[in-house]
Amino acid sequence: MNAVAQYINNISETVSTVFEGLTVTFSHLVRRPITVQYPDRLAKQVQDTLPLRYRGILELDLDICTGCLGCIRACPISCIAIDIEMNKETKQRVFSSFDIDVCKCMYCGLCSEACPTGSLHHGQEFEGASVNPAGLVRHFVTDPVPLYKPKKGGETESKLITKVEIGKKYMDELASPEEGVESAEKK
């Protein structure tokens, strides 16, 4: 008789714990949902909420890139590929390709710290979803682009002056140790 009582007690305990768990589940059926439809219905864009030193997908400004290849030497996983050729007509060196494989990139920031002009830096973009991994290789050069040569007395072209200033600002504030960020946040 004792075994039958224990068997019935186990069944009643099982039924009560199942209903206890289901009450939590069923309570969610009558609650108002609190799901936020990302990214459409957010008060601020996600990029605006990211910190100043956020390391997003790499961006490149070819107009101020010197082709020093410092980024390739600094990259520990070789996600950057640069081809530089000599233009026979103008006798200038030109980029024939500048590719960054975002699939390989581990966002360490070593390449942007090695860049002397600040032309290679991390942007605020982080959504790099693609069906095909080949879609995550960023090709920055479609036609040959001449390398940037810094002038000794400073830049004179108005278009390049602002780009060089942005590059210097990036190097001073974001690619430097913490004191650069503190001064940037105070401004």
JOKA-V938791 format. One line per field, one symbol per residue. ss: DSSP state (2 for helix, 1 for strand, 0 for the rest). psi: psi as a letter, one per 20 degrees, with the letter a starting at -180 (. if undefined). A space follows every 50 residues. Layout:
BEGIN
ss=???
psi=???
END
This chain:
BEGIN
ss=02222222222222222222222222222200000000000000022220 00000001110222000002222200000111111100000011111111 10000000022222000001110000000000222211100000110000 0000000222222222222222200002222222220
psi=hhhgghghggghggghhghghhhgghhhhiqpqkppnqjglqgqqhhiiq rhkpnaqpqpnhhjpikijhhghhoijlippppprpohgikqpqphqoqp ohhhpjlhjhhhhiohijhorpaipinkpqhphhijoooipgqppqqpop qhjrqhphghghghgggggggghhjrrhhhhghhhh.
END
